Amino acid sequence: MPSQALTFSELIQRRINHEPTAYITGHKEFFGIDFKVSHDTLIPRPDTELLVEKAIELANNGFSKSCLIADIGTGCGAIAIALALHLPQAKIYATDISPAALEVAESNCQKYKVSNRVRLLQGDLLEPLPEPVQLIVANLPYIGEPELLKLPLEISMFEPPLALAGGTDGLRQIEKLLFQASSKLLNGGAVLLEVGYDQGQAVKDLARKCFPPSEITVVTDLSGLDRVVTIIIPRR
């Protein structure tokens, strides 16, 4: 039909113009789960699955099954919902500064029937949390200003800058979260952060300033690149 041909042609043109397929279809798979996405949310990436794996591992081995978790900068809710589905007794706070992103996250929470355990909160980083938690998980903006200029058009033209730009060295939001975290963590809690491929040591140094007695580890991905920093605070 002519209308279908026109629609198909428009979709092809959007892709030719570098718009990511996930935004064209409105969906992206992450951790084996299909998520609704929009231009108000970052597209979930396979690299972030390591962050979720480490969070599940830590929650299962280091905390009670009904632990409190905070997902900071939740976007479409991918991390929070993946954790909720794999940790059925956990309660999760998911924060984001963008109301539009939280609307997408709410739609995904309803789809997977986790709205009773994933509480969405609008605000800056840890500020909206109503109580301390045992585990803070965050995939924050960590791209530095020089790298922003080199991003592929699929990213620079279409993904929300708020979810990408991490300041001059890419660590502005990570540093801010670490300084907030001491008052938002329960005794013996932990922080897991996704970081850029060469930011592990810098984030480790920042974490050491905020949590001197903690156990800090840089976890690399399958390519041997820095991907996750784990910060485990000993019980007092």
Phi and psi restraints in degrees (value plus and minus 20) as a CYANA .aco file:
   2 PRO   PHI     -77.7   -37.7
   2 PRO   PSI     -59.9   -19.9
   3 SER   PHI     -85.9   -45.9
   3 SER   PSI     -58.4   -18.4
   4 GLN   PHI     -87.2   -47.2
   4 GLN   PSI     -59.4   -19.4
   5 ALA   PHI     -83.6   -43.6
   5 ALA   PSI     -59.4   -19.4
   6 LEU   PHI     -86.1   -46.1
   6 LEU   PSI     -63.8   -23.8
   7 THR   PHI     -81.2   -41.2
   7 THR   PSI     -64.5   -24.5
   8 PHE   PHI     -81.9   -41.9
   8 PHE   PSI     -61.8   -21.8
   9 SER   PHI     -83.7   -43.7
   9 SER   PSI     -59.1   -19.1
  10 GLU   PHI     -85.1   -45.1
  10 GLU   PSI     -59.4   -19.4
  11 LEU   PHI     -85.1   -45.1
  11 LEU   PSI     -61.9   -21.9
  12 ILE   PHI     -82.2   -42.2
  12 ILE   PSI     -62.9   -22.9
  13 GLN   PHI     -82.9   -42.9
  13 GLN   PSI     -58.1   -18.1
  14 ARG   PHI     -81.4   -41.4
  14 ARG   PSI     -60.9   -20.9
  15 ARG   PHI     -90.3   -50.3
  15 ARG   PSI     -59.1   -19.1
  16 ILE   PHI     -79.6   -39.6
  16 ILE   PSI     -53.0   -13.0
  17 ASN   PHI    -103.6   -63.6
  17 ASN   PSI      -4.3    35.7
  18 HIS   PHI      60.4   100.4
  18 HIS   PSI     -15.2    24.8
  19 GLU   PHI     -87.0   -47.0
  19 GLU   PSI     109.8   149.8
  20 PRO   PHI     -80.3   -40.3
  20 PRO   PSI     124.5   164.5
  21 THR   PHI     -76.8   -36.8
  21 THR   PSI     -56.7   -16.7
  22 ALA   PHI     -80.9   -40.9
  22 ALA   PSI     -56.6   -16.6
  23 TYR   PHI     -94.8   -54.8
  23 TYR   PSI     -52.1   -12.1
  24 ILE   PHI     -88.3   -48.3
  24 ILE   PSI     -63.0   -23.0
  25 THR   PHI    -105.4   -65.4
  25 THR   PSI     -43.3    -3.3
  26 GLY   PHI      61.2   101.2
  26 GLY   PSI      -6.2    33.8
  27 HIS   PHI    -162.6  -122.6
  27 HIS   PSI     132.6   172.6
  28 LYS   PHI    -172.9  -132.9
  28 LYS   PSI     114.1   154.1
  29 GLU   PHI    -104.9   -64.9
  29 GLU   PSI     119.6   159.6
  30 PHE   PHI    -169.3  -129.3
  30 PHE   PSI     107.3   147.3
  31 PHE   PHI      37.0    77.0
  31 PHE   PSI      15.0    55.0
  32 GLY   PHI      56.1    96.1
  32 GLY   PSI      -7.3    32.7
  33 ILE   PHI    -142.6  -102.6
  33 ILE   PSI     117.9   157.9
  34 ASP   PHI    -109.4   -69.4
  34 ASP   PSI     104.0   144.0
  35 PHE   PHI    -136.7   -96.7
  35 PHE   PSI     121.5   161.5
  36 LYS   PHI     -92.7   -52.7
  36 LYS   PSI     116.1   156.1
  37 VAL   PHI    -152.0  -112.0
  37 VAL   PSI     141.3   181.3
  38 SER   PHI    -165.6  -125.6
  38 SER   PSI     157.0   197.0
  39 HIS   PHI     -86.9   -46.9
  39 HIS   PSI     -28.7    11.3
  40 ASP   PHI    -107.7   -67.7
  40 ASP   PSI     -25.7    14.3
  41 THR   PHI    -146.0  -106.0
  41 THR   PSI     127.3   167.3
  42 LEU   PHI     -85.7   -45.7
  42 LEU   PSI     126.7   166.7
  43 ILE   PHI     -97.9   -57.9
  43 ILE   PSI     102.7   142.7
  44 PRO   PHI     -80.0   -40.0
  44 PRO   PSI     121.2   161.2
  45 ARG   PHI    -141.2  -101.2
  45 ARG   PSI     130.8   170.8
  46 PRO   PHI     -76.5   -36.5
  46 PRO   PSI     -51.8   -11.8
  47 ASP   PHI     -75.7   -35.7
  47 ASP   PSI     -53.3   -13.3
  48 THR   PHI     -96.2   -56.2
  48 THR   PSI     -34.0     6.0
  49 GLU   PHI     -82.3   -42.3
  49 GLU   PSI     -48.6    -8.6
  50 LEU   PHI     -83.7   -43.7
  50 LEU   PSI     -57.9   -17.9
  51 LEU   PHI     -80.8   -40.8
  51 LEU   PSI     -64.4   -24.4
  52 VAL   PHI     -85.7   -45.7
  52 VAL   PSI     -62.6   -22.6
  53 GLU   PHI     -78.9   -38.9
  53 GLU   PSI     -65.0   -25.0
  54 LYS   PHI     -87.3   -47.3
  54 LYS   PSI     -56.3   -16.3
  55 ALA   PHI     -86.0   -46.0
  55 ALA   PSI     -63.2   -23.2
  56 ILE   PHI     -84.3   -44.3
  56 ILE   PSI     -63.1   -23.1
  57 GLU   PHI     -80.0   -40.0
  57 GLU   PSI     -65.4   -25.4
  58 LEU   PHI     -88.3   -48.3
  58 LEU   PSI     -61.7   -21.7
  59 ALA   PHI     -83.7   -43.7
  59 ALA   PSI     -58.5   -18.5
  60 ASN   PHI     -93.8   -53.8
  60 ASN   PSI     -52.7   -12.7
  61 ASN   PHI    -122.9   -82.9
  61 ASN   PSI     -44.2    -4.2
  62 GLY   PHI    -132.5   -92.5
  62 GLY   PSI     -36.6     3.4
  63 PHE   PHI    -148.1  -108.1
  63 PHE   PSI     153.1   193.1
  64 SER   PHI     -91.4   -51.4
  64 SER   PSI     137.3   177.3
  65 LYS   PHI     -85.4   -45.4
  65 LYS   PSI     -40.0     0.0
  66 SER   PHI    -121.7   -81.7
  66 SER   PSI      14.8    54.8
  67 CYS   PHI     -86.7   -46.7
  67 CYS   PSI     138.0   178.0
  68 LEU   PHI    -115.0   -75.0
  68 LEU   PSI     109.7   149.7
  69 ILE   PHI    -147.3  -107.3
  69 ILE   PSI     125.1   165.1
  70 ALA   PHI    -141.5  -101.5
  70 ALA   PSI     105.9   145.9
  71 ASP   PHI    -123.8   -83.8
  71 ASP   PSI      93.7   133.7
  72 ILE   PHI    -121.6   -81.6
  72 ILE   PSI     105.9   145.9
  73 GLY   PHI      57.5    97.5
  73 GLY   PSI      32.8    72.8
  74 THR   PHI     -89.4   -49.4
  74 THR   PSI     -45.6    -5.6
  75 GLY   PHI      41.9    81.9
  75 GLY   PSI    -142.6  -102.6
  76 CYS   PHI     -98.1   -58.1
  76 CYS   PSI     -21.0    19.0
  77 GLY   PHI      69.4   109.4
  77 GLY   PSI      -9.2    30.8
  78 ALA   PHI     -78.6   -38.6
  78 ALA   PSI     -68.4   -28.4
  79 ILE   PHI     -86.7   -46.7
  79 ILE   PSI     -68.9   -28.9
  80 ALA   PHI     -79.4   -39.4
  80 ALA   PSI     -63.6   -23.6
  81 ILE   PHI     -91.7   -51.7
  81 ILE   PSI     -59.7   -19.7
  82 ALA   PHI     -80.1   -40.1
  82 ALA   PSI     -61.4   -21.4
  83 LEU   PHI     -86.6   -46.6
  83 LEU   PSI     -61.7   -21.7
  84 ALA   PHI     -82.5   -42.5
  84 ALA   PSI     -59.4   -19.4
  85 LEU   PHI     -92.3   -52.3
  85 LEU   PSI     -48.5    -8.5
  86 HIS   PHI    -117.8   -77.8
  86 HIS   PSI     -32.5     7.5
  87 LEU   PHI    -148.3  -108.3
  87 LEU   PSI      55.6    95.6
  88 PRO   PHI     -83.3   -43.3
  88 PRO   PSI     -33.4     6.6
  89 GLN   PHI    -122.8   -82.8
  89 GLN   PSI     -22.6    17.4
  90 ALA   PHI    -100.1   -60.1
  90 ALA   PSI     130.4   170.4
  91 LYS   PHI    -130.0   -90.0
  91 LYS   PSI     113.3   153.3
  92 ILE   PHI    -147.6  -107.6
  92 ILE   PSI     109.2   149.2
  93 TYR   PHI    -116.6   -76.6
  93 TYR   PSI     114.1   154.1
  94 ALA   PHI    -146.0  -106.0
  94 ALA   PSI      95.7   135.7
  95 THR   PHI    -128.7   -88.7
  95 THR   PSI     131.6   171.6
  96 ASP   PHI    -178.2  -138.2
  96 ASP   PSI     126.3   166.3
  97 ILE   PHI     -98.7   -58.7
  97 ILE   PSI     -35.9     4.1
  98 SER   PHI    -118.6   -78.6
  98 SER   PSI      94.8   134.8
  99 PRO   PHI     -80.1   -40.1
  99 PRO   PSI     -56.0   -16.0
 100 ALA   PHI     -85.2   -45.2
 100 ALA   PSI     -59.5   -19.5
 101 ALA   PHI     -84.3   -44.3
 101 ALA   PSI     -60.1   -20.1
 102 LEU   PHI     -85.7   -45.7
 102 LEU   PSI     -49.5    -9.5
 103 GLU   PHI     -84.0   -44.0
 103 GLU   PSI     -59.9   -19.9
 104 VAL   PHI     -87.1   -47.1
 104 VAL   PSI     -63.2   -23.2
 105 ALA   PHI     -80.7   -40.7
 105 ALA   PSI     -60.5   -20.5
 106 GLU   PHI     -82.1   -42.1
 106 GLU   PSI     -60.8   -20.8
 107 SER   PHI     -81.0   -41.0
 107 SER   PSI     -62.1   -22.1
 108 ASN   PHI     -88.5   -48.5
 108 ASN   PSI     -57.9   -17.9
 109 CYS   PHI     -81.9   -41.9
 109 CYS   PSI     -62.6   -22.6
 110 GLN   PHI     -85.0   -45.0
 110 GLN   PSI     -59.5   -19.5
 111 LYS   PHI     -79.7   -39.7
 111 LYS   PSI     -60.9   -20.9
 112 TYR   PHI    -120.9   -80.9
 112 TYR   PSI      -8.5    31.5
 113 LYS   PHI      35.3    75.3
 113 LYS   PSI      25.6    65.6
 114 VAL   PHI    -139.1   -99.1
 114 VAL   PSI      -8.2    31.8
 115 SER   PHI     -81.3   -41.3
 115 SER   PSI     -44.2    -4.2
 116 ASN   PHI     -96.7   -56.7
 116 ASN   PSI     -33.6     6.4
 117 ARG   PHI    -140.9  -100.9
 117 ARG   PSI     -34.2     5.8
 118 VAL   PHI    -130.3   -90.3
 118 VAL   PSI      89.6   129.6
 119 ARG   PHI    -120.4   -80.4
 119 ARG   PSI      98.8   138.8
 120 LEU   PHI    -108.5   -68.5
 120 LEU   PSI     113.8   153.8
 121 LEU   PHI    -152.9  -112.9
 121 LEU   PSI     109.7   149.7
 122 GLN   PHI    -113.2   -73.2
 122 GLN   PSI     110.3   150.3
 123 GLY   PHI     138.8   178.8
 123 GLY   PSI    -199.3  -159.3
 124 ASP   PHI    -108.6   -68.6
 124 ASP   PSI      93.4   133.4
 125 LEU   PHI      31.6    71.6
 125 LEU   PSI    -141.3  -101.3
 126 LEU   PHI    -106.0   -66.0
 126 LEU   PSI     -28.0    12.0
 127 GLU   PHI     -75.8   -35.8
 127 GLU   PSI     -56.3   -16.3
 128 PRO   PHI     -96.6   -56.6
 128 PRO   PSI     -30.8     9.2
 129 LEU   PHI     -81.7   -41.7
 129 LEU   PSI     108.0   148.0
 130 PRO   PHI    -103.1   -63.1
 130 PRO   PSI     -30.1     9.9
 131 GLU   PHI    -179.7  -139.7
 131 GLU   PSI     140.1   180.1
 132 PRO   PHI     -86.5   -46.5
 132 PRO   PSI     133.8   173.8
 133 VAL   PHI    -144.8  -104.8
 133 VAL   PSI     148.4   188.4
 134 GLN   PHI    -106.8   -66.8
 134 GLN   PSI     -49.9    -9.9
 135 LEU   PHI    -158.4  -118.4
 135 LEU   PSI     105.0   145.0
 136 ILE   PHI    -127.1   -87.1
 136 ILE   PSI     105.9   145.9
 137 VAL   PHI    -142.0  -102.0
 137 VAL   PSI     112.5   152.5
 138 ALA   PHI    -170.2  -130.2
 138 ALA   PSI     111.8   151.8
 139 ASN   PHI    -133.9   -93.9
 139 ASN   PSI      67.2   107.2
 140 LEU   PHI    -111.3   -71.3
 140 LEU   PSI     145.7   185.7
 141 PRO   PHI     -79.2   -39.2
 141 PRO   PSI     106.2   146.2
 142 TYR   PHI    -155.6  -115.6
 142 TYR   PSI      -1.9    38.1
 143 ILE   PHI    -110.5   -70.5
 143 ILE   PSI     103.5   143.5
 144 GLY   PHI     -94.8   -54.8
 144 GLY   PSI     143.0   183.0
 145 GLU   PHI     -77.1   -37.1
 145 GLU   PSI     -62.9   -22.9
 146 PRO   PHI     -82.2   -42.2
 146 PRO   PSI     -56.6   -16.6
 147 GLU   PHI     -93.5   -53.5
 147 GLU   PSI     -48.8    -8.8
 148 LEU   PHI     -77.7   -37.7
 148 LEU   PSI     -54.4   -14.4
 149 LEU   PHI     -92.0   -52.0
 149 LEU   PSI     -36.6     3.4
 150 LYS   PHI    -123.4   -83.4
 150 LYS   PSI     -17.7    22.3
 151 LEU   PHI     -86.7   -46.7
 151 LEU   PSI     127.2   167.2
 152 PRO   PHI     -79.4   -39.4
 152 PRO   PSI     132.5   172.5
 153 LEU   PHI     -79.3   -39.3
 153 LEU   PSI     -53.0   -13.0
 154 GLU   PHI     -76.9   -36.9
 154 GLU   PSI     -51.8   -11.8
 155 ILE   PHI    -111.3   -71.3
 155 ILE   PSI     -73.5   -33.5
 156 SER   PHI     -84.9   -44.9
 156 SER   PSI     -50.8   -10.8
 157 MET   PHI    -107.4   -67.4
 157 MET   PSI     -41.8    -1.8
 158 PHE   PHI    -146.0  -106.0
 158 PHE   PSI     -51.0   -11.0
 159 GLU   PHI    -104.3   -64.3
 159 GLU   PSI     128.9   168.9
 160 PRO   PHI     -84.1   -44.1
 160 PRO   PSI     103.7   143.7
 161 PRO   PHI     -76.6   -36.6
 161 PRO   PSI     -52.2   -12.2
 162 LEU   PHI     -79.8   -39.8
 162 LEU   PSI     -48.4    -8.4
 163 ALA   PHI    -112.8   -72.8
 163 ALA   PSI     -20.1    19.9
 164 LEU   PHI    -136.4   -96.4
 164 LEU   PSI     -66.0   -26.0
 165 ALA   PHI     -97.1   -57.1
 165 ALA   PSI     101.8   141.8
 166 GLY   PHI    -130.4   -90.4
 166 GLY   PSI       1.5    41.5
 167 GLY   PHI      66.7   106.7
 167 GLY   PSI    -190.1  -150.1
 168 THR   PHI     -74.0   -34.0
 168 THR   PSI     -69.4   -29.4
 169 ASP   PHI    -125.2   -85.2
 169 ASP   PSI     -16.4    23.6
 170 GLY   PHI      65.6   105.6
 170 GLY   PSI     -21.1    18.9
 171 LEU   PHI    -128.9   -88.9
 171 LEU   PSI     -12.9    27.1
 172 ARG   PHI     -78.5   -38.5
 172 ARG   PSI     -69.9   -29.9
 173 GLN   PHI     -92.3   -52.3
 173 GLN   PSI     -55.9   -15.9
 174 ILE   PHI     -83.7   -43.7
 174 ILE   PSI     -64.7   -24.7
 175 GLU   PHI     -83.1   -43.1
 175 GLU   PSI     -61.5   -21.5
 176 LYS   PHI     -82.3   -42.3
 176 LYS   PSI     -63.8   -23.8
 177 LEU   PHI     -82.3   -42.3
 177 LEU   PSI     -63.2   -23.2
 178 LEU   PHI     -82.0   -42.0
 178 LEU   PSI     -57.9   -17.9
 179 PHE   PHI     -92.3   -52.3
 179 PHE   PSI     -46.0    -6.0
 180 GLN   PHI    -100.1   -60.1
 180 GLN   PSI     -44.3    -4.3
 181 ALA   PHI     -87.6   -47.6
 181 ALA   PSI     -50.7   -10.7
 182 SER   PHI     -79.2   -39.2
 182 SER   PSI     -54.7   -14.7
 183 SER   PHI    -107.8   -67.8
 183 SER   PSI     -24.4    15.6
 184 LYS   PHI    -133.4   -93.4
 184 LYS   PSI     -12.3    27.7
 185 LEU   PHI    -132.9   -92.9
 185 LEU   PSI     118.1   158.1
 186 LEU   PHI     -94.0   -54.0
 186 LEU   PSI     142.0   182.0
 187 ASN   PHI     -74.6   -34.6
 187 ASN   PSI     108.0   148.0
 188 GLY   PHI      58.0    98.0
 188 GLY   PSI      -0.8    39.2
 189 GLY   PHI     -98.6   -58.6
 189 GLY   PSI    -194.5  -154.5
 190 ALA   PHI    -169.6  -129.6
 190 ALA   PSI     135.9   175.9
 191 VAL   PHI    -146.0  -106.0
 191 VAL   PSI     112.0   152.0
 192 LEU   PHI    -140.5  -100.5
 192 LEU   PSI     106.6   146.6
 193 LEU   PHI    -146.3  -106.3
 193 LEU   PSI     111.7   151.7
 194 GLU   PHI     -98.6   -58.6
 194 GLU   PSI     119.5   159.5
 195 VAL   PHI    -153.9  -113.9
 195 VAL   PSI     148.4   188.4
 196 GLY   PHI     -90.8   -50.8
 196 GLY   PSI     144.1   184.1
 197 TYR   PHI     -79.7   -39.7
 197 TYR   PSI     -40.8    -0.8
 198 ASP   PHI    -146.9  -106.9
 198 ASP   PSI       1.6    41.6
 199 GLN   PHI    -123.7   -83.7
 199 GLN   PSI     -20.4    19.6
 200 GLY   PHI     -74.6   -34.6
 200 GLY   PSI     -70.2   -30.2
 201 GLN   PHI     -87.6   -47.6
 201 GLN   PSI     -59.8   -19.8
 202 ALA   PHI     -83.9   -43.9
 202 ALA   PSI     -62.0   -22.0
 203 VAL   PHI     -89.5   -49.5
 203 VAL   PSI     -57.1   -17.1
 204 LYS   PHI     -79.9   -39.9
 204 LYS   PSI     -61.9   -21.9
 205 ASP   PHI     -85.2   -45.2
 205 ASP   PSI     -60.8   -20.8
 206 LEU   PHI     -83.8   -43.8
 206 LEU   PSI     -62.6   -22.6
 207 ALA   PHI     -84.3   -44.3
 207 ALA   PSI     -56.4   -16.4
 208 ARG   PHI     -84.5   -44.5
 208 ARG   PSI     -55.3   -15.3
 209 LYS   PHI     -86.8   -46.8
 209 LYS   PSI     -57.8   -17.8
 210 CYS   PHI    -103.1   -63.1
 210 CYS   PSI     -53.0   -13.0
 211 PHE   PHI    -153.7  -113.7
 211 PHE   PSI      54.7    94.7
 212 PRO   PHI     -74.5   -34.5
 212 PRO   PSI     -60.1   -20.1
 213 PRO   PHI    -108.8   -68.8
 213 PRO   PSI      -9.3    30.7
 214 SER   PHI    -102.4   -62.4
 214 SER   PSI     143.0   183.0
 215 GLU   PHI    -115.8   -75.8
 215 GLU   PSI      93.7   133.7
 216 ILE   PHI    -136.7   -96.7
 216 ILE   PSI     109.2   149.2
 217 THR   PHI    -152.4  -112.4
 217 THR   PSI     117.6   157.6
 218 VAL   PHI    -118.8   -78.8
 218 VAL   PSI      99.3   139.3
 219 VAL   PHI    -119.8   -79.8
 219 VAL   PSI     108.2   148.2
 220 THR   PHI    -117.5   -77.5
 220 THR   PSI     137.6   177.6
 221 ASP   PHI    -107.2   -67.2
 221 ASP   PSI    -191.9  -151.9
 222 LEU   PHI     -86.0   -46.0
 222 LEU   PSI     -38.3     1.7
 223 SER   PHI    -111.2   -71.2
 223 SER   PSI     -18.8    21.2
 224 GLY   PHI      60.7   100.7
 224 GLY   PSI      -5.3    34.7
 225 LEU   PHI    -117.0   -77.0
 225 LEU   PSI     127.4   167.4
 226 ASP   PHI     -75.6   -35.6
 226 ASP   PSI     114.9   154.9
 227 ARG   PHI    -158.5  -118.5
 227 ARG   PSI     -61.1   -21.1
 228 VAL   PHI    -155.7  -115.7
 228 VAL   PSI     116.7   156.7
 229 VAL   PHI    -130.8   -90.8
 229 VAL   PSI     104.4   144.4
 230 THR   PHI    -125.6   -85.6
 230 THR   PSI     113.9   153.9
 231 ILE   PHI    -146.3  -106.3
 231 ILE   PSI      88.9   128.9
 232 ILE   PHI    -130.6   -90.6
 232 ILE   PSI      99.3   139.3
 233 ILE   PHI    -114.3   -74.3
 233 ILE   PSI     107.0   147.0
 234 PRO   PHI     -86.8   -46.8
 234 PRO   PSI     132.7   172.7
 235 ARG   PHI     -88.3   -48.3
 235 ARG   PSI     121.0   161.0
